[in-house]
Amino acid sequence: MNGTLSAVVTFALPRVNKVTVTEDTLSVDLEDGRTVSVPIG
């Protein structure tokens, strides 16, 4: 290996459980418990 370190990184995107749209917000509930909300402008 000649002193060279290497690593493999694998990213797994969480799945969407629910999408909610209101008059002013788009919210996405993820399987890992997070909720992502953005204002609709």
C-alpha positions, 0 to 999 in steps of 0.5 A, a space after each residue: 500500500 506504500 503508506 497510502 490510505 484509502 477509503 470508500 464512502 457510500 451515501 444512502 439517501 433516506 426515503 420519503 415518507 410523506 409530502 405535505 403542501 400548504 398555502 405557504 410551505 412544502 414539507 417532506 418527512 423522511 424515514 430517518 425522522 427528519 422533516 425538510 420544509 421550504 417556503 413557497 414564494 
